[in-house]
Amino acid sequence: MSRLPDPAFWEGKRVLLTGQTGFKGSWAALWLASMGAKVQGLALAPETDPSHFDLAGVGSEIDNRLANLRGPDEVADAVIAARPDLVLHMGAQALVRRSLREPVETWKTNVSGTANLLFALRAHAPGAAVLVVTSDKVYRNDDTGRPFTEADPLGGKDPYSASKAACEILVASWRASFPGAPLASVRAGNVIGGGDFAESRIVPDIVRAVAAGEEVVLRHPEATRPWQHVLDCLAGYFLHLEELAGGAELPALNIGPAPEAVTTVAQAAETISGLLGGMGWRHEPVPGSVEARALALDSALARRALGWAERLPGRKGLEWTAEWYRAWLRGADMGAVSRGQIAAYMAGGD
């Protein structure tokens, strides 16, 4: 059985969490609060309506500070207020297609925002352990489908991927230039789970199509992706931070599913649409698309160093995702549903 985050470690810890109003960040906030952490968020207001942050009542569980990572003074004020022991930096412009529409804003948020945070932490919380979340898309991708290891060259064809690769270089240079506090990056992506309502992502697109009684439109049904449930992903992040705080030298780790969990977009869409009673999918190509056709991660290092492994692999993660959206579609209390899934995960993932 895989290792779980340790509530005894998190109890009473002051955690600065950026991106708490987003999909993954709101789940992280709920989970950290359930383990007794004192969480302060730093993010813009939720960008989607509905949002998991609002539906699950996340703001009542944490000190929710709305601020812009691109504002150095706002970031410094948040760090001073939080006095963090631990920092989980998840705030970002995280959408590939949006980055093509807003490339400068994407670079400013993802690179300058990270630099602002690291500068403020060095000045006001120099002892905090810091984990910077980047992406599985930081690697120079030749579309062969070979799983990337942490030693592979960085790259990125689109502004989002390239900006996250630049974040990796920023983190590595910061660690070398200003040694002392634990600082690392973690690379994961293609995360699914309840509460994601973002544009141009497969699960929200399927949910919107189901609600409208329509087929979901797929841009690249043949593309392969390392799908993983949000709770599996976050468990890796939390374990990484636990190890960093304990003095482990883990500068960068991949967090991703085993190779057998890498499936096509069409296969994932068919499964989730079927679980939700949807009408299937149709293909609408996007001429000149820069999105990668094949993507996979080698997470052997994280498995060895953290004792981490998926508890919701393959279809199981898809089922938990569909279960959340079925509850939402019937008007359930989504705070209770989300907290229930976290508790079930910690109890063994059944």
C-alpha positions in Angstrom: 0.0 0.0 0.0 1.3 3.5 -0.8 2.3 6.0 1.8 -0.2 8.6 2.8 0.4 12.2 4.0 0.9 12.3 7.8 -1.7 14.3 9.7 0.6 14.5 12.7 3.2 16.3 10.5 0.6 18.9 9.2 -1.2 19.6 12.5 -0.6 23.2 13.4 1.8 23.9 10.5 1.5 27.3 8.9 1.1 26.7 5.2 1.1 29.4 2.5 -0.9 27.9 -0.4 -1.0 29.9 -3.7 -3.7 29.1 -6.2 -6.2 28.0 -3.5 -9.2 29.2 -5.6 -8.4 27.0 -8.5 -9.3 23.3 -9.1 -6.3 21.6 -7.6 -5.7 24.4 -5.1 -9.1 24.2 -3.6 -8.8 20.4 -3.0 -5.4 21.0 -1.5 -6.8 23.7 0.9 -9.6 21.3 2.0 -7.2 18.4 2.6 -4.6 20.5 4.4 -7.3 22.0 6.7 -8.7 18.5 7.4 -5.2 17.6 8.7 -5.1 20.5 11.1 -2.8 22.8 9.0 -3.3 26.6 9.3 -3.7 27.5 5.7 -3.4 31.0 4.2 -4.2 31.3 0.5 -2.9 33.7 -2.1 -4.7 33.8 -5.3 -7.1 35.7 -7.5 -10.8 35.1 -7.1 -12.2 31.9 -8.7 -12.1 32.2 -12.5 -15.0 29.8 -13.2 -18.7 29.9 -12.2 -19.3 27.4 -10.7 -16.1 26.7 -9.0 -15.0 23.9 -6.6 -13.8 26.6 -4.2 -17.3 28.1 -3.8 -19.3 24.9 -4.1 -17.2 23.2 -1.4 -17.1 26.2 0.9 -13.3 26.3 0.9 -13.1 29.9 2.0 -14.6 29.0 5.4 -11.8 26.5 6.1 -8.8 28.8 5.5 -7.5 32.4 5.7 -8.4 33.3 2.1 -6.3 36.2 0.8 -7.1 37.4 -2.7 -4.0 38.9 -4.3 -2.1 38.9 -7.6 1.2 37.0 -7.8 2.3 39.6 -10.4 2.2 42.3 -7.7 5.4 42.2 -5.6 4.0 44.2 -2.7 0.8 42.1 -2.6 2.9 38.9 -2.5 5.2 40.3 0.2 2.2 41.3 2.4 0.8 37.8 2.1 4.1 36.2 3.1 4.4 38.5 6.1 0.9 37.7 7.2 1.3 34.0 6.7 4.7 33.5 8.5 4.7 30.1 6.7 6.5 27.0 7.8 5.7 25.4 4.4 4.8 26.9 1.0 2.9 25.0 -1.8 3.1 27.2 -4.8 0.3 26.2 -7.2 -0.9 29.6 -8.4 -0.5 29.8 -12.2 -2.1 30.4 -15.6 -2.5 26.8 -16.2 -4.4 26.5 -19.6 -2.5 25.8 -22.8 -5.1 27.2 -25.2 -5.5 30.3 -23.0 -1.7 30.8 -23.1 -2.0 31.1 -26.9 -4.5 33.9 -26.5 -2.7 35.6 -23.6 1.0 34.7 -23.9 2.4 37.7 -22.1 0.0 37.4 -19.2 0.9 33.7 -19.0 4.6 34.4 -18.8 4.2 37.2 -16.2 2.0 35.1 -14.0 4.0 31.9 -14.2 7.5 33.2 -14.2 7.5 36.7 -12.7 4.9 35.6 -10.2 7.1 32.7 -9.0 10.1 35.1 -8.8 8.0 37.5 -6.7 7.1 34.8 -4.3 10.6 33.4 -3.9 12.0 37.0 -3.4 9.4 37.7 -0.7 10.0 34.4 1.0 13.8 35.0 1.1 13.2 38.4 2.8 10.4 37.4 5.2 10.3 33.6 5.7 13.8 32.4 4.9 13.4 29.1 6.7 10.2 27.9 5.0 10.3 24.7 2.9 9.0 25.6 -0.6 7.5 23.3 -3.3 6.9 24.9 -6.7 4.4 23.1 -8.9 5.2 23.2 -12.6 3.9 20.7 -15.1 4.4 17.4 -17.0 4.7 19.7 -20.1 8.0 21.1 -19.1 9.9 18.6 -21.2 11.2 18.9 -24.7 8.5 16.7 -26.3 9.2 14.7 -29.5 5.8 13.0 -29.4 7.3 9.5 -29.2 5.4 8.7 -26.0 8.6 7.8 -24.1 8.1 8.5 -20.4 10.1 11.5 -19.4 12.5 11.3 -16.5 13.6 14.3 -14.3 16.9 14.4 -16.2 15.4 14.9 -19.6 15.9 18.3 -21.4 13.3 21.0 -20.7 11.4 22.7 -23.5 7.8 23.7 -24.4 6.2 24.6 -27.7 3.4 26.8 -26.4 3.6 29.7 -23.9 2.2 27.7 -21.0 4.6 24.8 -21.4 7.6 27.1 -22.0 6.8 29.3 -19.1 6.6 26.3 -16.8 10.0 25.1 -18.1 11.3 28.6 -17.4 10.0 28.2 -13.8 12.1 25.1 -13.5 15.2 27.0 -14.5 14.2 29.8 -12.1 13.8 27.4 -9.2 17.1 25.6 -10.0 19.0 28.9 -10.3 17.4 30.3 -7.1 18.4 27.2 -5.2 22.0 27.5 -6.4 22.3 31.2 -5.8 20.6 31.4 -2.4 21.3 28.1 -0.6 19.7 27.4 2.7 16.0 26.9 2.8 14.6 23.8 1.2 13.3 24.5 -2.3 12.1 22.1 -5.0 9.8 21.6 -7.9 7.3 19.0 -8.7 6.0 18.0 -12.2 2.6 16.6 -12.7 -0.4 17.2 -15.0 -3.5 15.9 -16.7 -5.2 15.8 -13.4 -8.9 14.9 -13.2 -11.4 15.0 -10.4 -14.6 16.6 -9.3 -14.9 20.4 -9.3 -12.9 21.2 -12.4 -14.9 23.7 -14.6 -12.1 25.2 -16.6 -12.3 25.8 -20.4 -10.8 23.3 -22.9 -10.3 20.5 -20.4 -11.7 17.1 -21.2 -13.7 16.4 -18.0 -15.4 19.8 -17.7 -16.1 19.6 -21.5 -17.8 16.2 -21.0 -19.8 17.5 -18.0 -21.0 20.5 -19.9 -21.9 18.3 -22.9 -23.8 15.9 -20.6 -25.7 18.7 -19.0 -26.7 20.1 -22.4 -27.6 16.7 -23.9 -24.9 16.9 -26.5 -21.8 15.1 -27.7 -18.5 16.3 -26.3 -16.1 17.7 -28.9 -12.6 16.3 -28.9 -9.7 18.1 -30.6 -7.2 15.3 -30.5 -9.0 12.0 -29.7 -5.8 10.0 -30.6 -3.5 11.9 -28.2 -2.3 10.0 -25.1 -2.2 11.5 -21.6 -1.1 10.3 -18.1 -4.4 10.8 -16.4 -4.4 10.9 -12.6 -6.9 11.8 -9.9 -6.4 15.0 -8.1 -6.1 13.3 -4.7 -3.3 11.0 -6.0 -1.5 14.1 -7.4 -1.9 16.1 -4.2 -0.7 13.2 -2.0 2.5 13.3 -3.9 2.9 17.0 -3.4 2.3 16.7 0.4 4.7 13.8 0.8 7.3 15.8 -1.2 6.9 18.7 1.2 7.1 16.5 4.2 10.4 15.1 3.0 11.8 18.6 2.1 11.0 19.9 5.5 12.8 16.9 7.0 16.0 17.8 5.1 15.7 15.5 2.0 17.5 16.6 -1.2 14.8 16.1 -3.8 15.2 19.1 -6.1 12.7 17.9 -8.8 10.2 15.0 -8.9 7.7 13.7 -11.4 4.3 12.7 -10.0 2.4 10.7 -12.6 0.6 7.4 -13.1 2.1 4.1 -14.1 2.6 3.6 -17.8 -0.4 1.3 -18.1 -2.6 4.2 -17.0 -1.6 6.3 -20.0 -4.6 6.2 -22.4 -6.0 8.1 -25.3 -8.2 11.2 -25.0 -11.0 9.2 -26.7 -10.7 6.3 -24.3 -11.0 8.6 -21.3 -13.9 10.5 -22.8 -15.8 7.3 -23.6 -15.4 6.1 -20.0 -16.4 9.3 -18.3 -19.2 10.1 -20.7 -20.5 6.6 -20.2 -20.4 6.9 -16.4 -22.3 10.1 -16.6 -24.9 8.9 -19.1 -23.5 11.1 -21.9 -24.0 10.9 -25.6 -20.4 10.1 -26.6 -18.0 12.3 -28.6 -17.2 13.7 -32.0 -13.9 14.9 -33.5 -13.4 18.5 -34.6 -9.7 19.0 -35.6 -7.9 22.2 -34.8 -5.6 23.1 -37.7 -2.1 24.1 -36.7 -2.5 22.9 -33.1 0.7 22.9 -31.0 -0.7 20.5 -28.3 1.4 17.4 -27.8 0.2 14.2 -29.2 1.9 11.9 -26.7 2.8 12.6 -23.1 4.0 10.3 -20.3 6.1 10.6 -17.1 8.5 8.3 -15.4 7.7 8.6 -11.7 10.1 5.9 -10.4 12.1 8.4 -8.4 9.0 9.7 -6.5 7.9 6.1 -5.9 11.3 5.2 -4.4 12.0 8.5 -2.5 8.5 9.2 -1.2 6.8 5.8 -1.0 4.1 7.4 -3.2 1.9 5.5 -5.5 -1.6 5.9 -7.0 -4.5 4.8 -4.9 -7.0 5.6 -7.6 -5.4 4.3 -10.8 -7.0 4.1 -14.2 -10.8 3.5 -14.2 -11.0 4.0 -10.4 -10.0 7.6 -10.7 -12.5 8.1 -13.5 -15.2 6.6 -11.4 -14.4 8.9 -8.4 -14.5 11.8 -10.8 -17.9 10.8 -12.3 -19.3 10.2 -8.8 -18.5 13.8 -7.8 -20.2 15.3 -10.9 -23.2 13.0 -10.5 -23.7 14.4 -7.0 -23.3 18.0 -8.3 -25.8 17.4 -11.1 -28.4 16.2 -8.6 -27.8 19.2 -6.3 -25.9 17.6 -3.4 -23.9 19.4 -0.7 -20.6 19.4 -2.6 -18.6 20.4 0.5 -19.7 17.2 2.2 -19.1 15.2 -1.0 -15.5 16.6 -1.4 -14.7 16.1 2.3 -16.1 12.6 2.1 -13.8 11.7 -0.8 -10.8 13.0 1.0 -11.7 11.0 4.1 -12.3 7.9 2.0 -8.9 8.4 0.3 -7.1 8.6 3.6 -9.0 5.5 4.8 -7.7 3.5 1.9 -9.2 4.8 -1.3 -12.2 2.5 -1.5 
